[in-house]
Amino acid sequence: MAGAERAGRATLPDRVPVLLAGAVPALVLVFAGWQRRWTTDDAFINYRIVDQLLAGHGPVYNAGERVEAATSTLWVALLALGDIVLPLPLEYVAIALSLPLVAIGVMAMTVASRRLLGPAAAPGSVWLPAGALVLAALPPVWDFATSGLETGLALAWAGLLALGLSRAVDDPESTPAWALVVAGAAPLVRPDAAITGAAVLAFVVAGTGRAGGWRPACRQVLVAGALPVTYQLFRMIYFASLVPNTALAKQAGVPHWREGWAYLVDLVAPYALWLPVVPLLLALALVARRLPARAGVAVALLPVASVLHVAYLVRAGGDYAHARLLLPPLFTLLAPVAVLPVRRRFVPVVAAVALAGWTVVCAGFLRVGEARIVERSLIADGRGSIVRSIDVAHPVTAEDQGWGRGGPRADGLQAGAVVVGRTPIAGPAPPELDTPATAQSGIGVTGYSLDLDTYLIDRLGLADPLTSRFRLDEPGFIGHEKPIPLAWLSARVSTEPVDPSILRDDGLTTPLYESDPDSFEADVDAARTVLACDRLRSLRAATTARLTPGRAVSNLWRSVTLTRLRVPPAPAEARDDLC
């Protein structure tokens, strides 16, 4: 068995054509990504966190408030390192990091595919860039190859994960430490990537346990878990939470099957993605039949885990950005078929020609349509929307998008001690509110353009510890499910009555709670009472008090309780429950 596996390994002359087969789609993706370079609004959330970190305020969105507003911990760390090393604006630092990561990912999955499928390749087979070519032809992959988000990192991680898996097939006990670290780092790339990372780690550890016993298997678990466990302890101590604040705000536990299915169809249908993917997976199944048992399981592992990953995302409702969340599982789905061995026969040649034809049509002509609303979901082409709205070919920097620190659009948000939208609030601010302060629904380029000492109340909760903990009784709009009720907002921005009409927001949201006109001030008073109650004062202390050793121990102990804390959106009900 081992001899057959070793026979499938590539010799040096064999490796060159395989590497070339991977290099072509890798270079296409880098080129296409650069041609469509841009920055999405959510990326500026990461950039503000990086600025706060390098200014000495920690990995936070608002100085003085420990809230984890980033989704990809590793991406924020890479951005901070890149900002220190590279003499570029932070928006271009992200591009300088992301594009090479895209190339690394494609090349790593190419080598992994050759290693996994090599034992089943017939003599004289030609290795064609099958799955890699599919990725290179998809416009959403071009767009998110830059964008400022963690997609390039996710592609590199998927390729390295597949490569580590291929190294674990022959002898799981000798799986390199870097492969274990890559599998364990999955939740730091994206929390939902833990599904695939855990599957690969379980495969490796189970093989080691059967071959060498529990001690080497436990050592592998320790190596893989060192980074994520260390960060989890840091999260509990520093942020007083078990999960990122974004997970609380989006409350992924609420099912959105219909919206999630629409999100999946929005990726598959415009590009006829089933046309190349289904035959490639069938070809993979045929090739896997000729592999040794353990190698066959390894080949099937990533596609199966990817399907589970997609099912999780569909249940959660997907996202409002076209294709974004589905790209990481697409990477791992196609990683085992990044290249395929093809013999010079009629059917394989016809299949290769058909794949090439789809590639040309997809890359040249197939594009997503206009934004659409499905039930409680708005799905839009993020890059296309920005380019069309501001008529800039490459909207990379905040200045490209009409913003920027010190610019007129940002100054309008800092025109008073407390500003809601663009309206200054006349009454005195509550003593616990750091000023200057502004309340906004968009916290991406808006927040990045503000001074670092300007406190931003995130009306949708991604960066706000209170709003993220409102109880969600009915599903709302995907990604924007917890808009802060106006009575709560009034209580947070002023000690005097505020006209609710100036607090209203026209964003695409479903209100959590709406006060009757006659009871608005009573609701505001109830909200003020709740904000002064012990439960919310404890939350505020956990996120704003000086992080002494005693506070660290307290946060570690109370992180479970504070993560589970839910605040009824009706102020009177919250007063009865929490005070």
N, C-alpha and C positions, 0 to 999 in steps of 0.2 A: 504493500500500500504506500509506504513512504517513498519507495523507489519510483512509483508512478508519479507521485507528487513532485519529487525532485526532477523527474524528467520533464515536467511541464515548465520548469523555470527557464527564463530567457537567458541565452548566452549573449555576449556583448554584440555580435553581429545582429542578433534578433532584436536587441533593445532599440537600436537606432530607428528602424521604421516605426516602432511603437511610439517612441518619444516624438517623432515627427508627426505621427497621427494625432497625438495630443496637443502638440505645439500649435498646429494650425487653428483649431477652434479656440485655444487659449488666446492666441494673438488676435483673432477676430473679436473676441469678447473685450479684450483690452482696448482695441481700436474703436469698437462700437460704443463702449462705455465712455471713452474720452469724447467722442463726437456728440454724445448726448449727456454730457456732464451737467449736473444741476444739484440743488440741495432742496430736500423736502422740508416742510415746516417742522416736523417732529425731530429732525436732526439737530435743529438749533437748541432743543432742550438739552441734548448731550453737550453741545458747545458751551452753554451757560454753566453747566455742571463742571466742565473742564476748567473754565475761567475761574469759578469759585474755588476749585481745588488748588489751582496754581497760585491763587491769591492768598492761600492759607486758611480758607474757610472750611475745607473738607469737601467730600464728594456730595455736595448738597445743591439744591436749586436756589434756595433763599439763604443768605448768610445768617447764621445764628439759629437755624431750624434744621434739625437732622431728619430729613425726609428723603427716601430713596426714590427719585423720580426717573431714573434710567432703567431700561429693560435689559440691556446687554452690558453687564459689568466689565467684561473683557474689552469690549469695544471702547468704552469710556477710558479704561486704563491705557489702551493703545493710543487713543487720541491725545491723552495727556502727555505720554512719552513722546509722541510725534511732534506735539506743539513745542516741547522743550528742545528737541533736536533740529527740527526743520525750520528754516527761515522763511516760512510761508504763512499767509493768513490761515486761520484754523479751518476754514471751509476747504481750502486747497490741501491742507495737511490730510484731511479725510480722504480726498481723492488720491493723493500720493500713497496712502496706505492701502486703500481699498483695491485699486487696480492690480497691483502686484499680488495681493491675496487671491484675487480671482484667478490669475494665472497659476499660482501655486495650487489652488484647489483643483483645477482642471488637470494639471499635470500629475498630481498625486492620485486622483481617481483613475487616470489612465494607467499608471503603473500598477495600481491595486487591481484593476480589472484584468490586466495581463497576468498578474500573479494568480488571481483566483481562477481564471478560466483556462490558464495555460495547459494544465493536465488533460483537458478535454479537447484541445485543438488538434486536428489532424495534421500530419506532415504536409508542408507546403501551403498552409492556410495563410491568408492575408489578413492583417489586423486593421479593421476599418474603424474610424472614429464615429461610432454610432450614437451612444448617449451624449457624448461630448458635443457632437454636431447638433443635436436637438437643443441643447442649452445655448449654443452659439447662435442659433437661428431665432431665439425668442426675444422679441423687443422688451418684455418686462425685465429680463435678465440684463439687457443692455442698460436699461434705466437705473436699476438698483445696483449695478456695478459701481456707480458713484452714489448719489443721493444723500450721502452723509450718514446713512444708517449702516447696520452691522451685516448687510447681505454679503459683502466681500469676505468678511471674517467667517460667516456661516458657510460659504462655499469652500474656503480653505479648510475649515474644520471638517466638513463632510468628506473632502478628499483625503485628509489625513486620517480620519476615522476609518475609512475604507482601506487605506493602506495599512494601518495598524491591524485591522481585522485580517487582511491577507497574510500578515506576518505571524498571526496567531494560529493559522490553520495547521501547519506542519507540526509545531511543537508549542502548545499553549504556555508551557512553563517558561519558555524563553522569550515570551512576548516582551518587546522592549519597553522600558519604563515610559518613554515618551508617548507610546500608544495608549498606555493605561491612563496617563495624565490627560490625553486628548479626550478619551471616553468619559473620564470623570469631570472634565471641564464643561460638559454639555450645558448644564443649567446656567453657567456663567456666559455662554455664548447667547443663548436665549432660554428662558425657563422651560418652554415647551419642547426644546431639543433634548431634554432629559429622557424622553421616551426612547429615542433612538440610542442615545449614549448608554442608557441602562441596559438595553437589549444586547449591545455589543459587549459590554463589561460582563454581563451574566454569561454569555457564550464563552468568553475567555476564562473566567473564573471556574465555571463548571468543568471545562476541559482540563484545567490545571488540577482541580480537585480529584477528578477521576484518574489522572495520570500520576500525580505526585502527592496527593493527600491534602489535608485541610491547611497545613501550615503555609506552604507556598501560595495557596489560594488566598489565605488571609493577608499575606504580604501584598499580593496584588491589589486587594481591596483597599488596604491602607495607602498604597501609592496612588491609586486612582482617587481616593476620597480625601487626600490631604488638602488639596486646594479648595474644593467646594465646601468641605466641612469647616476649614479655617475661615473662609469667607462667611459661612452661615453664622458662626459664632460672632464674627465682627458685626454682621447685620443685626443680630439680636442685641448686642451690647450698644452699638452706635445708633442704630435706627429704632431700637425697641420693637422690632417686628420680625415675624418669621418669613415674610415674603416682601417683595418690592411693593412700594405704595401703588404702583400702576396695577398690580394684581388686585388690590383692594378696590381701586377705583373702577376697574372694568368688571370685577366680580365674575370671573370666568365660570363659576359654578352654576350660573343660570343658563339653561339650555336655550339655544337659538337655532334649531335645526333648519328651519326654512331659510333664514337669512344666510346661514353657513353654506347650505346647498347652492343658493344663488351665487355666493362668493366663489365656490368651486367651479360652477358652470361658467362664471365670468372669466376664468382663466382658460378652461378647456375649450369652450365653444369658439371664441374668436379666432383661435389659431389651429383649430381642428387637431388639438394636441393628442387626442386618442389615436389619431392615424399613425403616428410613429411610435407612441409609447406602448400600445397594446401588442403590436408585432414584436417589438424589442423584448418585452417581458416573456412573450411566448418563445422567442428564440433563446432567451436566457434559460427558460425551463427545459428546453431540449438539450442545451449544452450541459446543464446541471445534471442531467440523467447519466452523463458519461463520466461524472466526477466521483471520487471516493465519497463515502457517506458524510464525513465531517465537512469536507469541502463543499458538498452540496448544501448542507445546512447553512454554512457561512454565506454562500451566494444568495440564498433565499432570505437571509436574516434582514438585510438592509431594506429590501422592498417591503417585507411584511411590517417591519417597524415603521416604515414611511407611511404605509396605509393606516396604521393605528394613529400616527401623528396627524395625518389629514383628517381622520375621523374626529379626533379631539378638537381640531380647529373648526371643523364644520359644526360640531356641537356648540362651540363657543360663539359661533356666528361670524367667524372670519374677521374682516377688517374693512375699513372704508377705502383703503388704498389698494387699487387693483393689483392682485397677484402677490403682494408683498409677503404675507405670512405663509403662503403656500410654496414659495421658492425653496426654503431650506429642506422640506421633505421631498420636493422634486429633485433636489441635488442628490440626496441619499437614495432615492428611488432609482435614479439613472446611474449612480456610481458603479454598480457591478457590470453595467453594459456600456461603460464609457468607450471601450473598444470591444469589438466582437471578432472572433476568428471566422473568416469566410473562405470557403473553398471555391475553386473556379468551376462552378456548376450553374446550370440555368436558373434554378429558383433563387439561390443566394445572390446571384448577380442581378436578377430582376428586382429583388428586395432592396439591394443597395442602390440601384438606380431610382427606385420609388422614394427611398429615404432622401436621396439627393434632390429629387424633384420637390418633395415637401419642404425641404430646407430652403430652396430658392424661393418658392412661393411664399412661405412664412416670413422669411427675412425681407423679401422685397415688397410684399403686398398686404399681408394680413395685419390688421391693426384693431385695437379695441375701439368700441363705439363711444357714444356720449355717456356721461354719468347717468346712473339710473337708481331709483329708489325701489327696494324690494322689502315690503313689510316695514321693519324697523331698521333698515340698513340702506345707507347711501354708498354706492361703489363708484369710484371715480379714478380716472387716469391722472395721478398726481402731477407728473411732469407736464403732460399735455395741458392740463388746466392752468398751471402757472405760466407756461410759455405763451399760451393764448391770451391770458388776462393781462400780462404786462408787456407782451411783445418783445421779449428778450430771448435770444437763441440759447444762451447758456446762463441761466439764473443761478449762479453758484453762491456768491457772497450775499450777505444781508443788504449791502448797498445795491447790488444788481436787482434786488427785489424791492427797492424803494425804501429800505429801512436803514439800519446801521446806528451804532451808538453815537449820540449827539446829533442825529439827523432830525428834521422837523417832525416826522411821524412819531418818533420816539419821545421827543420833547413834549408833544401834546399829551402823553400819558403821564408826565411828571410835572404837570403845571400847578399842582397843589399838594398839600400834605397827604390827602387821600383822594384818589381819582377812581371812579367807576366808569369803565369804558373810556370816554373822553370828558366826562362831566366831573368837575371838582365837587367834593362833598363839603358843605359849609360848616357843619357841626364839628365839635371837637372829637378827635379819635379816641377810642377806648385806650386805657393805659397799657394794655397788653399788646396792642398793635404797634409794630415797629413802623415808623414813618421816615421818609416818604413811602407811601404804599399805593398800589393800584390793583384793581380787580379786573381780570380779563378772562375771556373764554379761550382765546388763542395764546398759548404760552411759548410757542416756538420762536419764530423770528421776532415776535413782539418782545418776549422776555429777554432774548439775547441782545436786543438793542437798548435795553434799559441799563442804567448804572447798576453795578453789583450790589450796592447798598439799598437799592429800591426793593422793598418787599412786594412780591406779587401774589395776590390771592388768586389761586387757580379755581375758577368757577366750575370747572369740570372734575377737579379732584386729583388729577395725576400727580400734582406736586403739593397737595394740601392734605394734612393729616386728618382734619375733621371731615371735609367733604367726601374723602375716599371711604370714610366709615359710616356714611349714611346707609340705613337699611334699604335694600331694594326689594320692594314688594311685587312689582310688575316689571317685566323686561322693558328696557328703553332702547334708544338708538345705539347701535353698536359703537363702542368706543367713547360714547358720550352719555352714559346711562345715569350719571349722578350729578346733574346740575344743581348747584346749591340753591335751595329755596330762597326767595327774596327776603323773607322775614329774617332768616339766619344771616344773610348778607348785610342787611341793614344793621343788625345787632353787632356785627363784626367791624363795620366801618365808621360808626358814629354812636355817640352817647345820647344824641337827640333824634327826634323823628326825622325820617327821610322819606321824601315822596317816592312811592314805589315805582312810579312811571319812569324815573330816571335810572332805576336799577334794572329795568327789563333788558333782556338780551334776545336778539333775533336769531341766535344760532339754532341749528337743527337738533333740538333736544325734546324729550318728553319730560315735563315737570314731575319731580318727585312728590311735591306737595304745593298746593296753591292756596293762599290765604283768601278768605272772603274779604271784600273791601272794608266791611265794618269791623272785622276782627284782626286786621293787619297789625295795628299797634299792640294789641294784646298778644299776638304771636311773637312780635319783636321782644316784648318784655319777657315772655316765657323763654325765648331763645337766650336772652341775656342771663336769665336765671340759670339755665342749663350750662352755659359757658363758665359760670362761676362754681358749678358743682364739683364735687371731689373727683368724679370719674374723668371729666374732661380736663380738670386742672392737673390730674395725674398724667394724662396724655400729653398735655403741654409741657409739663416738667420733664417727661421722658425724652422729649424731642428738642427742648430748648435750654434746660438747665445745664450748667457746666458739667462736663463729663469727668467727674472725679472717680476714684476707685469705688466709692460707695454707690454712686450713680450707675456705674458700669454693672455692678452686681445686681442692683435693683432692676435695671433695664433687662438684663439677661433673665432674671426671674419673672418679670412681668411681661415679657414679650409675647408669651402665649395669650395671656388675658387681653393685652392691648390689640393683638391681631384679631381676636374674636370679637372685640368691642363693636357693636352696631348701634348707631344713633337713629331713633325714629325721626323721619323728616318732619313730622308734625310737631312743632315746638311744645305744645301742651302735653302731648303724649310722651315726648322725650323728658319733659320735666317730671312727669309721674313715674317714668321708668328709671331715670338715672339720678334723681335728686332725693 
